[in-house]
């Protein structure tokens, strides 16, 4: 996806999130900051269902959200 087609999100994390980000960057030292944030966000969402996705490599454009997360579940619409 071209940069011009991406949505820009400015985010100022709280201290706990900042600390978690620092720890995650040590766990995945080869990932660039944007790829790390993408990986953590996708994995975090999937962890809510206890099925973390396989996000191999550092090419974040190749990562895909699992099919079951592409729509809002009926249970979340209440």
Secondary structure, DSSP 4 states (H G I P E B T S, - for coil): --GGGSPP------HHHHHHHHHHHHHTTTS-HHHHHHHHHHHHHHHTTT------SS-GGG----GGGSS--GGGG-
